[in-house]
């Protein structure tokens, strides 16, 4: 994974942690939909990172 992509992924994970620890933010704000979006992005990024790692590992196994 490129460094810039890894940094963005880490940023979203920090946002996800922030959302998990700040549950006292009012539900009448724009916060709940944002948290849902953040969780979706984190799940998508995790799946992408796992697929990329599996692909990289398969390529290395063929080289040996």
C-alpha positions as YAML, in Angstrom:
chain: A
units: angstrom
residues:
- id: 1
  name: UNK
  ca: [0.00, 0.00, 0.00]
- id: 2
  name: UNK
  ca: [1.32, 3.42, -0.86]
- id: 3
  name: UNK
  ca: [2.35, 5.65, 2.01]
- id: 4
  name: UNK
  ca: [-0.28, 8.27, 1.20]
- id: 5
  name: UNK
  ca: [-3.00, 5.62, 1.12]
- id: 6
  name: UNK
  ca: [-1.80, 4.18, 4.42]
- id: 7
  name: UNK
  ca: [-1.88, 7.63, 6.02]
- id: 8
  name: UNK
  ca: [-5.43, 8.24, 4.83]
- id: 9
  name: UNK
  ca: [-6.49, 4.84, 6.16]
- id: 10
  name: UNK
  ca: [-4.92, 5.66, 9.52]
- id: 11
  name: UNK
  ca: [-6.74, 9.01, 9.54]
- id: 12
  name: UNK
  ca: [-10.09, 7.29, 9.02]
- id: 13
  name: UNK
  ca: [-9.28, 4.78, 11.75]
- id: 14
  name: UNK
  ca: [-8.53, 7.66, 14.14]
- id: 15
  name: UNK
  ca: [-11.88, 9.24, 13.18]
- id: 16
  name: UNK
  ca: [-13.60, 5.93, 13.85]
- id: 17
  name: UNK
  ca: [-11.97, 5.74, 17.30]
- id: 18
  name: UNK
  ca: [-13.00, 9.34, 17.99]
- id: 19
  name: UNK
  ca: [-16.59, 8.55, 17.05]
- id: 20
  name: UNK
  ca: [-16.59, 5.48, 19.32]
- id: 21
  name: UNK
  ca: [-15.40, 7.50, 22.31]
- id: 22
  name: UNK
  ca: [-17.64, 10.53, 21.74]
- id: 23
  name: UNK
  ca: [-21.08, 8.98, 21.81]
- id: 24
  name: UNK
  ca: [-22.42, 11.99, 23.72]
- id: 25
  name: UNK
  ca: [-22.69, 14.11, 20.55]
- id: 26
  name: UNK
  ca: [-26.32, 14.94, 19.87]
- id: 27
  name: UNK
  ca: [-28.22, 12.77, 17.42]
- id: 28
  name: UNK
  ca: [-29.89, 15.88, 15.95]
- id: 29
  name: UNK
  ca: [-26.59, 17.00, 14.45]
- id: 30
  name: UNK
  ca: [-25.00, 15.79, 11.23]
- id: 31
  name: UNK
  ca: [-22.78, 13.50, 13.31]
- id: 32
  name: UNK
  ca: [-24.66, 10.14, 13.05]
- id: 33
  name: UNK
  ca: [-24.61, 10.03, 9.22]
- id: 34
  name: UNK
  ca: [-20.95, 11.01, 9.25]
- id: 35
  name: UNK
  ca: [-20.13, 8.20, 11.67]
- id: 36
  name: UNK
  ca: [-21.96, 5.75, 9.41]
- id: 37
  name: UNK
  ca: [-19.94, 7.00, 6.45]
- id: 38
  name: UNK
  ca: [-16.67, 6.77, 8.38]
- id: 39
  name: UNK
  ca: [-17.45, 3.18, 9.40]
- id: 40
  name: UNK
  ca: [-18.27, 2.29, 5.79]
- id: 41
  name: UNK
  ca: [-15.04, 3.83, 4.51]
- id: 42
  name: UNK
  ca: [-13.01, 2.00, 7.17]
- id: 43
  name: UNK
  ca: [-14.59, -1.33, 6.25]
- id: 44
  name: UNK
  ca: [-13.95, -0.72, 2.55]
- id: 45
  name: UNK
  ca: [-10.35, 0.31, 3.19]
- id: 46
  name: UNK
  ca: [-9.74, -2.74, 5.38]
- id: 47
  name: UNK
  ca: [-11.09, -5.01, 2.66]
- id: 48
  name: UNK
  ca: [-8.97, -3.28, 0.04]
- id: 49
  name: UNK
  ca: [-5.83, -3.50, 2.19]
- id: 50
  name: UNK
  ca: [-6.44, -7.21, 2.84]
- id: 51
  name: UNK
  ca: [-6.97, -7.92, -0.85]
- id: 52
  name: UNK
  ca: [-3.84, -5.99, -1.74]
- id: 53
  name: UNK
  ca: [-1.78, -7.84, 0.87]
- id: 54
  name: UNK
  ca: [-3.08, -11.19, -0.37]
- id: 55
  name: UNK
  ca: [-2.25, -10.24, -3.94]
- id: 56
  name: UNK
  ca: [1.26, -9.14, -2.95]
- id: 57
  name: UNK
  ca: [1.80, -12.36, -1.01]
- id: 58
  name: UNK
  ca: [0.66, -14.50, -3.94]
- id: 59
  name: UNK
  ca: [3.06, -12.68, -6.25]
- id: 60
  name: UNK
  ca: [5.97, -13.23, -3.90]
- id: 61
  name: UNK
  ca: [5.13, -16.92, -3.55]
- id: 62
  name: UNK
  ca: [5.29, -17.37, -7.34]
- id: 63
  name: UNK
  ca: [8.69, -15.66, -7.49]
- id: 64
  name: UNK
  ca: [10.26, -18.15, -5.07]
...
